[in-house]
Amino acid sequence: MAQQIALGVDIGTSHTKLVAGYVDSSDTLNVIAHVSGPSEGVKKGSIANLEAASECVSVVLDEFKRQCEVRPDICLSSIDGTSIKSTNGSGSVAIEGSGLVSETDVRRAIDASAALTLKSSDAVLHLIPRAFTLDDYSGIESPLGMIGSRLSVDTHIMIVSQAAASSRVRAFDRARLRVAGLVAHGIASAEGVLGNDERDLGVCLVDIGAGTTNLVVYKGSGIVHSSTIALGGANITNDLAIGLGIHFSAAEKLKITLSDLSRFDNADQEMFADIDLARSLSDADLSHVGDIVKARLSEIFELIVSDLRDAGVHRHIPAGLVITGGTANIVGLAQFASEVTGYRCTCATPRRVLRSVNVSAKPEYSSAAGLVRIAFSDEALSTVREIDTTQPRGLARRARSVVRRLLS
């Protein structure tokens, strides 16, 4: 039987990333192709111009086809933006028949936990089990095959704007690529970088992209909190452009060229090999670059701490913050984040990657790599199944059948 291939596409604010590959029996992500191209029509993680965003998908897809002739068996896309909200729920049902817990009982309990009053414009994106209780026996990860009279479950529920979800799917439709499911950006990144030990202990995944910062908090392998902050690396670029009186493109090039907090502090002593960049900076006072960058980073990490405290999970993360996303390329970021937040902080790239140094070394690929992992995960159904409410053509049914076939 031919090796099944999954495609993960992450349409970000600044770049659209694609990773194609498979996960083998040793939990290694084997990459057969990866592409990154500039994004257009995306603001703060949300699609603002459908035609432009679709064209970006077409460009990276064309490059993927040039790299290899493999036809993917499934495509998953991340979805980002502040329209995504989250809450926790719980549900309880009586066990039918002999008292032996079946898949139907598990699904009924999970569905019962989602008894929410949603706005007509919203839909459930994810309904993710955290832990089960069978009668008085709690802390169960999988109750299948156990015997009892009543099954309860705690879940993490993510809600998305139907307009945001349908726009994401239509961008792929226009690029003639059928997407089988949407996965929240933060969850995809967490799958890409976090190991089971970190999740069991308690950890906060922090993905700082260009337009947004996504948080996902795990405790005992279950998600207890997730949120999106509408700030990211593009805000640093914008601050540099305003503070130095230069164009946004020059500010972005400056940020990427230095990409080190100590070099930011000494930017006025730098000799820039890029002639165009040097010319753009000729009249700028670079002595304040470090202050500008650190001020915005401080704000982002202070908002993270505030978000964790407001959610009541700030004491649940002994493993600290694991930082990924494009902004994690900044040298010295982990130490700076630790000083601001008081947590242990590390920067992470996609884990256990084979055949691609670029993907394994670049944190901006974490979400796309995580999407491929999700396609081969036993929990893939729980992360893509709640999409049918955003697609009248039965997207969830297609996703379920494709994933089942892929995992069989």
C-alpha positions as CSV (number, residue, x, y, z in Angstrom):
1,M,0.0,0.0,0.0
2,A,1.3,3.4,-1.0
3,Q,2.3,5.8,1.8
4,Q,-0.5,8.3,2.5
5,I,0.5,12.0,2.3
6,A,-1.1,14.9,4.2
7,L,-0.9,18.5,3.3
8,G,-0.9,21.2,5.9
9,V,-1.5,24.8,4.8
10,D,-1.2,27.8,7.1
11,I,-2.5,31.1,5.7
12,G,-0.8,33.6,7.9
13,T,-0.8,37.4,8.0
14,S,2.6,37.8,6.4
15,H,3.3,34.4,4.8
16,T,1.4,31.3,3.6
17,K,3.2,28.1,4.6
18,L,2.7,24.6,3.2
19,V,4.2,21.3,4.5
20,A,3.5,18.0,2.9
21,G,4.5,14.7,4.4
22,Y,3.6,11.8,6.7
23,V,4.2,10.6,10.3
24,D,5.8,7.2,10.7
25,S,5.5,4.7,13.5
26,S,8.4,6.3,15.5
27,D,6.4,9.6,15.6
28,T,8.7,11.3,13.1
29,L,7.4,13.8,10.7
30,N,8.8,12.9,7.2
31,V,8.6,16.0,5.0
32,I,8.5,15.5,1.3
33,A,7.9,19.2,0.4
34,H,7.6,22.6,2.0
35,V,6.8,26.0,0.6
36,S,6.6,29.5,2.0
37,G,5.3,32.5,0.1
38,P,4.1,36.0,0.9
39,S,0.5,36.5,2.0
40,E,-1.9,39.1,0.7
41,G,-5.4,39.9,1.8
42,V,-5.0,38.7,5.4
43,K,-5.2,41.0,8.4
44,K,-4.7,39.9,12.0
45,G,-5.0,36.3,10.9
46,S,-8.4,36.7,9.2
47,I,-9.0,36.9,5.5
48,A,-9.9,40.4,4.5
49,N,-9.6,39.9,0.7
50,L,-10.7,36.5,-0.5
51,E,-9.4,36.9,-4.0
52,A,-5.9,37.9,-2.9
53,A,-5.7,35.2,-0.2
54,S,-6.8,32.6,-2.7
55,E,-4.1,33.7,-5.1
56,C,-1.5,33.2,-2.4
57,V,-2.8,29.6,-1.9
58,S,-2.5,29.0,-5.6
59,V,1.1,30.2,-5.7
60,V,2.3,28.0,-2.9
61,L,0.3,25.1,-4.3
62,D,1.9,25.5,-7.7
63,E,5.3,25.5,-6.1
64,F,4.5,22.4,-4.2
65,K,3.5,20.7,-7.5
66,R,6.8,21.8,-9.0
67,Q,8.7,20.2,-6.1
68,C,7.0,16.8,-6.3
69,E,4.4,15.0,-8.3
70,V,2.7,13.4,-5.2
71,R,-1.0,13.9,-4.9
72,P,-1.9,14.5,-1.2
73,D,-4.6,12.3,0.3
74,I,-5.9,15.0,2.7
75,C,-5.4,18.7,3.2
76,L,-5.9,20.5,6.5
77,S,-5.8,24.2,7.0
78,S,-5.3,26.3,10.1
79,I,-7.7,29.1,10.9
80,D,-6.7,32.2,13.0
81,G,-8.1,35.5,14.1
82,T,-9.8,37.1,17.0
83,S,-13.2,35.8,15.9
84,I,-12.2,32.5,17.5
85,K,-13.4,32.3,21.1
86,S,-13.2,29.4,23.6
87,T,-14.8,28.1,26.8
88,N,-15.0,24.9,28.8
89,G,-18.0,22.7,29.0
90,S,-19.2,19.4,30.6
91,G,-21.7,16.8,29.7
92,S,-23.1,13.7,31.3
93,V,-25.2,10.7,29.9
94,A,-26.5,7.4,31.1
95,I,-24.7,4.4,29.6
96,E,-27.0,2.4,27.3
97,G,-27.5,-1.3,27.3
98,S,-25.2,-3.5,29.3
99,G,-23.2,-0.7,30.8
100,L,-20.3,-1.2,28.5
101,V,-19.0,2.2,27.3
102,S,-19.2,2.4,23.5
103,E,-18.1,5.0,20.9
104,T,-21.7,6.1,20.7
105,D,-21.8,6.8,24.5
106,V,-18.6,8.8,24.3
107,R,-20.0,10.9,21.4
108,R,-23.3,11.5,23.2
109,A,-21.4,12.7,26.3
110,I,-19.2,15.0,24.3
111,D,-22.1,16.4,22.4
112,A,-24.0,17.0,25.6
113,S,-21.1,19.2,26.8
114,A,-21.7,21.6,23.9
115,A,-25.2,22.7,25.1
116,L,-24.4,26.3,24.4
117,T,-26.5,29.2,23.1
118,L,-24.6,30.4,20.1
119,K,-25.2,33.5,18.0
120,S,-26.6,32.7,14.6
121,S,-23.3,33.9,13.0
122,D,-21.2,31.5,15.1
123,A,-20.4,27.7,15.0
124,V,-18.5,25.2,17.1
125,L,-15.1,24.7,15.5
126,H,-13.6,22.3,18.1
127,L,-15.2,20.1,20.8
128,I,-12.2,18.6,22.5
129,P,-12.4,16.1,25.4
130,R,-10.3,16.9,28.4
131,A,-11.1,14.1,30.8
132,F,-13.9,11.5,31.4
133,T,-15.5,10.4,34.6
134,L,-17.3,7.0,34.8
135,D,-19.6,7.0,37.9
136,D,-17.2,8.1,40.6
137,Y,-14.1,7.1,38.8
138,S,-12.5,10.3,37.4
139,G,-9.4,11.3,35.4
140,I,-10.1,8.8,32.6
141,E,-8.5,9.6,29.2
142,S,-10.4,7.0,27.2
143,P,-13.5,5.2,28.8
144,L,-14.1,2.8,25.8
145,G,-14.7,-0.7,27.0
146,M,-15.1,0.2,30.7
147,I,-18.3,-0.6,32.5
148,G,-20.5,1.8,34.4
149,S,-23.9,3.5,34.6
150,R,-23.1,7.2,33.9
151,L,-20.4,8.8,31.7
152,S,-19.4,12.4,32.2
153,V,-16.8,14.5,30.3
154,D,-15.1,17.8,30.5
155,T,-14.4,19.5,27.2
156,H,-12.7,22.5,25.7
157,I,-14.9,24.2,23.2
158,M,-13.7,26.6,20.5
159,I,-16.2,28.8,18.6
160,V,-15.6,30.5,15.3
161,S,-17.4,33.0,13.2
162,Q,-19.1,31.2,10.3
163,A,-18.1,33.9,7.9
164,A,-14.4,33.5,8.9
165,A,-14.5,29.7,8.5
166,S,-16.4,29.8,5.2
167,S,-14.0,32.5,3.8
168,R,-11.1,30.2,4.7
169,V,-12.6,27.3,2.9
170,R,-13.6,29.4,-0.1
171,A,-10.0,30.5,-0.5
172,F,-9.0,26.9,-1.0
173,D,-12.0,26.2,-3.3
174,R,-10.9,29.1,-5.6
175,A,-7.4,27.6,-5.7
176,R,-9.0,24.3,-6.7
177,L,-7.8,22.6,-3.5
178,R,-10.3,20.7,-1.4
179,V,-9.6,21.3,2.3
180,A,-10.9,18.5,4.5
181,G,-10.9,20.4,7.8
182,L,-10.0,23.5,9.7
183,V,-7.9,23.5,12.8
184,A,-7.3,26.5,15.2
185,H,-3.9,27.9,14.5
186,G,-2.7,27.5,18.1
187,I,-3.8,23.9,18.4
188,A,-2.0,23.1,15.1
189,S,1.2,24.7,16.4
190,A,0.9,22.9,19.7
191,E,0.7,19.6,17.8
192,G,3.8,20.6,15.9
193,V,6.1,21.4,18.8
194,L,4.8,20.0,22.1
195,G,5.6,16.5,23.5
196,N,3.4,14.5,25.8
197,D,5.6,15.2,28.9
198,E,5.1,18.9,28.6
199,R,1.4,18.7,28.2
200,D,1.0,16.3,31.2
201,L,3.0,18.6,33.4
202,G,1.2,21.7,32.3
203,V,2.4,24.1,29.7
204,C,1.3,27.2,27.7
205,L,2.0,27.1,23.9
206,V,2.6,30.7,22.7
207,D,2.6,31.2,18.9
208,I,3.6,34.7,18.0
209,G,2.9,35.3,14.3
210,A,2.9,38.5,12.4
211,G,-0.7,39.5,13.1
212,T,-1.7,37.5,16.2
213,T,-0.4,35.7,19.3
214,N,-2.2,32.4,20.0
215,L,-2.2,30.8,23.4
216,V,-3.1,27.1,24.2
217,V,-2.7,25.9,27.8
218,Y,-2.5,22.1,28.5
219,K,-2.8,20.4,31.9
220,G,-2.8,16.7,32.1
221,S,-2.7,16.4,28.3
222,G,-6.1,18.2,28.1
223,I,-6.6,21.8,26.9
224,V,-7.9,24.0,29.7
225,H,-7.6,27.4,28.0
226,S,-7.0,29.0,24.6
227,S,-7.1,32.5,23.3
228,T,-5.9,34.9,20.7
229,I,-4.2,38.3,21.3
230,A,-4.4,40.7,18.4
231,L,-0.7,41.6,18.4
232,G,2.3,40.1,16.8
233,G,5.5,40.6,14.9
234,A,4.0,43.1,12.4
235,N,3.3,45.4,15.3
236,I,7.0,45.5,16.0
237,T,7.7,46.3,12.4
238,N,5.0,49.1,12.4
239,D,6.6,50.6,15.6
240,L,10.0,50.6,13.9
241,A,8.6,52.3,10.8
242,I,6.9,55.0,12.8
243,G,9.7,55.4,15.4
244,L,12.4,55.6,12.8
245,G,10.4,57.4,10.1
246,I,11.0,54.7,7.5
247,H,8.9,52.6,5.2
248,F,7.2,49.5,6.5
249,S,9.2,47.3,4.1
250,A,12.5,48.8,5.3
251,A,11.5,48.3,8.9
252,E,10.6,44.7,8.2
253,K,14.0,44.1,6.5
254,L,15.8,45.8,9.5
255,K,14.0,43.5,11.9
256,I,14.8,40.4,10.0
257,T,18.4,41.4,9.3
258,L,19.2,42.0,13.0
259,S,16.8,39.5,14.6
260,D,18.7,39.6,17.8
261,L,17.9,41.6,20.9
262,S,21.5,42.5,21.6
263,R,21.9,43.7,18.0
264,F,18.7,45.7,18.3
265,D,20.3,47.5,21.2
266,N,23.4,48.3,19.2
267,A,21.7,49.0,15.8
268,D,23.4,52.3,15.5
269,Q,26.8,50.5,15.3
270,E,25.7,48.1,12.6
271,M,27.2,48.1,9.1
272,F,24.5,47.0,6.7
273,A,25.6,45.0,3.7
274,D,22.2,45.5,2.0
275,I,22.7,48.7,0.1
276,D,19.0,49.5,-0.2
277,L,18.5,49.0,3.5
278,A,21.5,51.1,4.4
279,R,20.1,53.9,2.1
280,S,16.7,53.7,3.7
281,L,18.2,54.0,7.2
282,S,20.6,56.8,6.3
283,D,18.6,59.5,8.1
284,A,17.2,57.4,10.9
285,D,18.3,57.5,14.5
286,L,19.0,53.8,15.2
287,S,20.0,54.3,18.8
288,H,16.4,53.7,20.0
289,V,15.8,50.5,17.9
290,G,16.3,48.2,21.0
291,D,13.9,50.3,23.1
292,I,11.2,50.2,20.4
293,V,11.4,46.4,19.9
294,K,11.5,45.6,23.6
295,A,8.6,47.9,24.4
296,R,6.3,46.0,22.1
297,L,7.6,42.6,23.1
298,S,7.0,43.6,26.8
299,E,3.5,44.6,26.0
300,I,2.8,41.2,24.2
301,F,4.2,39.2,27.1
302,E,2.4,41.3,29.7
303,L,-0.8,40.7,27.9
304,I,-0.1,37.0,27.9
305,V,0.4,37.0,31.7
306,S,-2.8,39.0,32.1
307,D,-4.8,36.6,29.9
308,L,-3.5,33.6,31.9
309,R,-4.5,35.2,35.2
310,D,-7.9,36.3,34.0
311,A,-8.5,32.6,32.9
312,G,-7.3,31.3,36.3
313,V,-4.7,29.1,34.7
314,H,-1.6,31.0,35.6
315,R,-0.6,28.5,38.3
316,H,-1.2,25.5,36.0
317,I,1.9,25.7,33.8
318,P,5.0,24.5,35.7
319,A,6.6,23.7,32.3
320,G,6.3,27.4,31.5
321,L,5.8,29.0,28.1
322,V,6.9,27.3,24.9
323,I,7.2,30.1,22.3
324,T,7.0,29.4,18.5
325,G,5.9,31.2,15.4
326,G,7.9,33.6,13.2
327,T,8.7,36.1,16.0
328,A,10.5,33.2,17.9
329,N,13.3,33.6,15.4
330,I,14.5,36.6,17.5
331,V,17.7,35.6,19.4
332,G,17.4,36.2,23.1
333,L,13.6,36.2,23.1
334,A,13.2,33.3,25.5
335,Q,15.4,35.0,28.2
336,F,13.6,38.3,27.7
337,A,10.2,36.6,28.0
338,S,11.3,34.9,31.2
339,E,12.3,38.3,32.7
340,V,9.0,39.8,31.8
341,T,6.6,37.0,32.7
342,G,8.5,35.2,35.5
343,Y,7.9,31.9,33.8
344,R,10.4,29.4,32.4
345,C,10.4,30.2,28.7
346,T,11.8,28.3,25.7
347,C,11.6,28.9,22.0
348,A,10.6,25.8,19.9
349,T,10.6,24.6,16.3
350,P,8.7,21.7,14.8
351,R,9.7,18.5,16.7
352,R,11.0,15.2,15.3
353,V,11.3,16.3,11.6
354,L,13.1,14.2,9.0
355,R,14.2,15.2,5.5
356,S,13.9,18.9,5.9
357,V,16.4,21.1,7.8
358,N,14.4,24.2,6.9
359,V,11.1,23.0,8.5
360,S,12.9,21.6,11.6
361,A,14.8,24.8,12.2
362,K,12.1,27.4,11.5
363,P,9.4,28.1,14.1
364,E,7.2,29.7,11.5
365,Y,6.5,26.2,10.1
366,S,5.1,24.9,13.5
367,S,1.5,25.3,12.5
368,A,1.8,23.7,9.0
369,A,3.9,20.9,10.4
370,G,1.3,20.4,13.2
371,L,-1.5,20.0,10.7
372,V,0.3,17.1,9.0
373,R,0.7,15.5,12.4
374,I,-3.0,16.0,13.2
375,A,-3.9,14.1,10.0
376,F,-2.0,11.0,11.3
377,S,-3.1,11.4,15.0
378,D,-5.6,9.2,16.8
379,E,-7.3,12.4,17.9
380,A,-7.6,13.8,14.4
381,L,-11.4,13.2,14.3
382,S,-11.9,15.3,17.4
383,T,-10.0,18.3,15.9
384,V,-11.7,18.4,12.5
385,R,-15.2,16.9,13.0
386,E,-17.0,20.0,14.1
387,I,-16.8,21.8,10.8
388,D,-20.1,20.8,9.2
389,T,-21.9,23.7,10.9
390,T,-19.7,26.1,8.9
391,Q,-20.1,24.3,5.6
392,P,-23.6,23.3,4.3
393,R,-22.0,20.8,1.8
394,G,-21.0,18.4,4.6
395,L,-17.3,19.3,5.2
396,A,-17.2,17.4,8.4
397,R,-18.5,14.2,6.8
398,R,-15.8,14.5,4.1
399,A,-13.2,15.1,6.8
400,R,-14.3,12.2,8.9
401,S,-14.2,9.7,6.0
402,V,-10.9,11.0,4.7
403,V,-9.2,10.9,8.1
404,R,-10.7,7.4,8.9
405,R,-9.3,6.2,5.5
406,L,-5.9,7.8,6.2
407,L,-5.7,6.2,9.7
408,S,-6.9,2.8,8.8
